[in-house]
Amino acid sequence: MRLSRFLLGAVALLPELVLGQLSGKVGPTTTTATKTAKKKCSVLDYGAKADKTTDIGPPLTSAWAACKSGGVVVIPSGDYAMSTWVSLTKGAGVAIQLDGTIYRTGTAGGNMIFVQSSDDFELFSSTGKGAVQGNGYQIHAQGSRTGARILRLYKVTNFSVHDVVLVDAPAFHFSMDTCTNGEVYNMAIRGGDWGGLDGIDIWSNNIWIHDVEVTNKDECVTVKSPSKNILIENIYCNWSGGCALGSLGADTAISTVHYKNVYTQRSNQMMMIKSNGGSGYVEDVVFENFIGHGNAYSLDIDQYWSSMSAVAGGGVKLTNLTFTNWKGTEANGASRGPIKVVCADGAPCTEITIKDFAMWTEAGSKQMYSCRSGYGSGFCLKNSGSASYAATTSTVSAAPSGYSATSLGSDLKTAFGTTVSIPIPTIPASFYPGVAPYSKLAGN
């Protein structure tokens, strides 16, 4: 239960920005020690066996029922099979200590682990080695993405998820839906090289996500609607789809979001805001300290995104977005330039700021910037006005000063594909160059 250190220093560092921030405390309201002292419920006492064959679903459900009013559900080290999913509801002052590895053996859709309508909740590994192996490749090799999510939280308040690893989900890895006052940190998520295998999706209020690595080919850490008061920092998109806002549709409501210290390599984009029609707003969002290497897109606002079916409405209104201190390289700046701002003609973007932005192409010797119906300051944006305008493009053939950026030693050289088992990784010691994790990794 902590307040972000971001709140202490952000105003001094960037007083000119309207900063997305947490609105209050996040995380459980009682400590793990307090929960442990009240009651411990080991799944082994309810029929679980670490034999990679016996279904852990019913024992986990029973252990939750015994400890849901206060205590810790313990999954000791060892290998467990899960063939039936668990829906864990109405917990209060309860934690799940996942020190073993759960392997998916069931074939149903839905959510392998679904926690809902609970308060003062924690999911963690005391060793940093707890994991869920979704074995998604067994489904993906057949050309399907119809399997289960690994982890979903719904209407959970005052919670944390930390020091666990999620691997190869048949569908999404981790989603937070209508949650409040949460903290997610010290995690590694590793999925297949295919769209639709999202890392972390959030549509919630007052959430702090930090020190997380994601490998996949879709959402890295993405904010969806409705969301507000979201702080996302020290994020490592390591051969991923990249971070995003969206997809955005009717009645979008996203505000006060701050992405900070995001490192992205060999991904679809560093940041994308994606929609096609729709209504509502995205406002007061900061994207600060982004490093990229070899990504297809860098800054990509696309309000005519062709991969999304058009939604009724003139467009989602984007207002007061700041992109600051971006550097690194894109794969090919002539075909996919580092700045693409395509705003809705029916709802032009306003108060967009792009500054301290230095990206350069890895292929060729030129790159382009493109803007449409966008107003603010920096590069191809128009300074003032409110009317729509056709796309304007400029091309540069000289690298900007200061674009060179540090790499991380654990950058992947190839993707994992979709037809073979993906190994369970260790949680990295660093998620952004030169920045230590906020919390010590479990087991260290």
N, C-alpha and C positions, 0 to 999 in steps of 0.2 A: 504494500500500500504506500505509494509514493507520489509526489508531485514531480512532474518532469523538470529536469534541470534546464530544459529549454526555456521555461517560464522565467528563470532567473537571469538569463543572459541575452535573450532574443532582442529585447528592446534596445539594450546598449549596443548590440552588434548591428542591427538593421532598423534604426528608428524610423526610417522613411517608409517602411512597408507596412501594409495592413496584414498582420501575421495571423495565420491559422494557428490555433493553440487549443490545449485542453481547457475544459471549463471547470475542472475540479479534480479531486483525487481519483486514481484508477487502481484496480486490483482488489484482491480479497480484503474484507474488513477484519478478519481474524487470521492469525499466523498459522502456518503449517504445524508448528509445535503445539499450539492450542488444540487444533483439530486432532492431532495424534494422541494427545493426552486424554481426550474425551473418549475415543474409540478407534480401534483398528479392525478392519474387515478384510482379511486376505482372501482372494478368490480361491486359493487352495483349500480353504475350509468349506467352500461351497461347491466343490466338485471339479474345479479346474485342474488340469494336468499339463505340465510343461513337456508334452510329448509331440507337439506339432500335428496332432491328430484330433484330440478331444476338443469339442467346440467350447470356447470360452464364453460364448454369448450368454447362456443361462446362468453360469456361476457369477459373471460380472453383474448381471441384472439382480441376482439375489444379494450379492455383496453391497451393491448400491442401496437396495431396499433396507438393509440392516444398518447402514451408516449415513443415509441421506439426511437425517436430522442433526448430524454433527459427527464428524469422524473422517478417517482416511481409508479409502478403498485401495488395497495394495495388490499390485500385479508384480510378483517377484521376478527376478532375472530368470531367463529361460525362454523357450520357443513355444508359442501357443497358436492354435488354429482358431479361426473365427468363421463359422459357416452360417450363423444366424446373427442378425444385427441387433443392437441394443438401443432402446429409447429410454433415457435416464431423465426423469422428470421430478420437479418440485423438491430439489435439494436445497438445503440451507446449512451453510457452514460445513461443506463437504469437499473433499479433495480426492483425486484419483492419482495415485503414485504409480506411474508406468515405468518399471525398470526392466521389463522383459520386452520381447518382440512378438507382436501379433501379426499373423499371416492370414490374409484373406483366402478362404477356401470356398465360401458361398458364392452364389451367382446372382442373387437378387439385386435390384436397383436400390434406390433410396440412400440411406446413410448408414455406414458401418457403426459409427458412434455418434449418437444424436443426443445432445444435452439441451434441455429446454426448461423454461419457466423455473429457473434456479437462481439463488443469490448466494454470494460469498463462496464462490466456487474456484477450484484450482485444478488444472491438469498439468502434471509435471513429471520429470524423471529426476530422481535424486543422484543418478550417476551420469546423466547426459547421454545414456545409451538406449533409453527406451524408444521404441519405434513401432510404427505400423507399416507393414509391407503389403501394399494393395495388389501386387501381382497383376497389374493392369495389362501387361503385355499379353497375357493369356487371352484376353478379350480383344485387345487392339490388333493382334495378329490376324484376327478374323474380319477386320475392317469395321469394328463396332466400337462405339464409345457410350454404350447404354448401361454400363454398370454403375456401381455405387460411388458416392462421395466417401472419403475417409472420415472426415470430422465436420460436423455442423453444430453450431450453437445458435439457439433461437430464444429470444427473450431471456437472456442470461444477464444478470447485473453483478457488478463488483466481482470481477473474475480475472484470472490470469491463465495463460497457457505458455509453458516455457520448457526449454531444455529437452524437447522431444523431436523426433525425426519422422517425417511422413514421406513415404516412397511409393511411386508408381500407382497412383489412384486410377481406377477404371474410368472415373469421371473427374470431378473437382477434388482438390485436396483438402481445403479448409475454408469454410464460409462462416461469417458472423452476420446474422440476420436479426435486426431489431434488438441489438444488445446495447448495454450502457456501462460505462465506467470499466473498461477492460484494458488489460495490458498483455501483449504478445511479444515474446522475445526469446533470443537464443534458440533459434530453430533452423533446421535445414529441411527443405522440401525438394524432392527430386522426382520429376515425372518424365513421361515420354515426349518425344520430339513430334508433337502433333497438336493442332489447335483443339480447344475444348477441354484441355486438361489443366484448368486454372490452378494457380498456386494459392493465393489468399484473396478472397473477395470480401469486402466490407460494405454493408449498408446499416449503419449504426450511429451512435452518438457518444462522444467523449471516449475515444479509443486511442491508445498509444501502442504503435507497432514499431519495434526497433530490433536491430541486430538479427536479421533474418536473411538466409540465402535461399534462392529459388532457381531451380533448373526445370524447364519444360519448353513448350512452344506456344504458350498463350499467356494469360495474365500472370504477371509476377506478383505485385501487390497492387490491387485495384480497388478504387472507391466507386461505389454505385449509389444510386438514389433510392431513398433519402438518406443523407448523411450530413453530419456537422460536427465540428470540434474534433478533427482527426489529425493526429500527429504521426508521421511516418518517417523514420530516419534510420540511417545506417543499414541500407538495403543493398543486397548483392544479387543482381539479376544475372546469373552465370549461365549463359546460353539459354535464353528464355524468350517469352513473347515480349517482355518489358512491362513497365507500369502503365496504368491508364486511369482515366475517368470514363466510366461508361460500360456498356453502351447506354446512351441516354435517350429516353423516350418522352412520353407525355407526362406533364406535371413534375418534371425534374426539380429536385430541391437539394442542392449541395452547397455548403458554405463553410467558411473557416477551416480550411484544410491546409496543412503544411507538409510538403515532401522535402526532406533535407538529407544530404549525404547519400545519394543514390548512385551506385556504380553498376553499369550495364555493359556487358560485352557479348558480341555475336548474337544479338537479339533482334526481334522485329523492330523495336523502337525503344528510345530512352523514355519518352512519355508521349502518350496519345490521348487526345480527347475526342471521342467518337460518337457520332449521332447521325441521324438522317431524318429530318423533320423533327417533330416533337414540340414540346413547350416547357415552360418553367425557367429555371435559372441555375447557373453555377457562378458563385461570386466569392471574392476574398480568398483567393488561393495563391500560395507561394510554392515555387519549385526552385529550390536553392541547392547549390553545390552538386551538380550532376557531372559525372565522368563517364564517357562512352568510348568504346573501342570496337570498330568494325560492325556497327549496327546498320540495319537497312535504312531506318528512319531515325531521326534524332528528336527534334521538337515537331510533333505532328498533330495539328488541330484539323480534323476532317469532319465537317458537319454535313457532308454528302457522302458518307462512307458507304461504298458500294457493297460491302459484305453484310450490310444490315438492310432489311426491308424497310422501305419508307414508312414513317409514322405520321399520322395526321398532325398538322400544326406547321407554323411558319419557321420553327427552329427554337432551340434552347438558347436563351440569352446568356452570353459569357461576359462577365464584368469584373474588373479589378483582378486580373491575373498577372503575376510577376514571375518571370523566368530570369534568374540571376546566377552568375558564376557557373557557366557550362563550358566544358572543354573536352577535347579528345578528337576522335576521328569517326567518320561514317564510312560505309563500305564504298559507295560510289556517289559522289556529290553532284555529278552531272545528271544522273537519272533520278536520284532521290536526294534532293538537297537537305541540308541540316535544319532549315527553317521552312516549314510548310504551315501556313495559317489560312485555312479555308473556312470562313465563317458563313453562317446562314444568311442569305440575302434578305430573308424575312425578319431576321433578328441579328443585325450586324454586331460583332464583338466591339466592346468599348473598354477603355482603360487597360489595355494590354501593354505590358512593359517587358521588353527584351533587352537586357544589358549584360555587360561582362560576359559575352558569348563568343567563344573562339573554338570553332570546329573546323576540321579540314578533311578532305577526301583521301582515302587510301588508294583508290584507283583513279588514274588520270591526273589532270592538273587544273581542274576547274570545278566549281560547284555553283548551285543556284539557290536563290531565296524566292519564295512565292507567297503572295498574300492576296486574299480576296475578302472584301467586306469587313476588314479589320482595322480598328483605330487604336492609337496609343503612341508609343515611342519605341524606336529601334528598327533598323533594317528596312524591310519593305512595307511596314505599317504606315498608314496615313495618319497624320498628326491630329486632325480634327474632322468632324463631320458625323453624320448619322445615317447617311444613305448607303445603299448597297453599291458595290462597284465590281467590275470584272477583275479577274486575276491579273496581277502585275508580277512580272518575273525579272529578276536581275541576276546576272552571272558574274562571278569574280574568278580571277585566275591567279591570285596571289594568296598564299596561306596567311591567315591572321597571326599576329604575334601572340605567343602564350598559349597556343593550342595544345602543345605536348602535355600529356598527362600520365601519371603513374599507373602501372598495372598491378594486379594482385597475383601472387605466385600460384594460387589455386585455380586460375582461369582454366576452364575446360577447353580442350583442343578440338573435340568432336562431341556431337550429341549422342544420346543413348539409344535413339531409334524407338521402335514400338513392338519389336518382335522377339526380344530376348529379355531375360530378367535384368532389372536395374539394381546394382549393389546398394546396400544401405551405407550412406556416408557418415563420417563423423561431422559434428558441428564445427564449422571453421572458427579459428581464433580471431579473425578479422573480417569485417564486412564492408569496410570502406577504407581506402588508404590513409594511414596515419591516425586513425580514430579507433580508440579502444572501445570494446563493448561496455555499455553502462553497468551491466551486472556480470560478475564472475561466472564463467561457464560451470555448470554442475559437474562434479567429479574432478575438477582441477584444483 
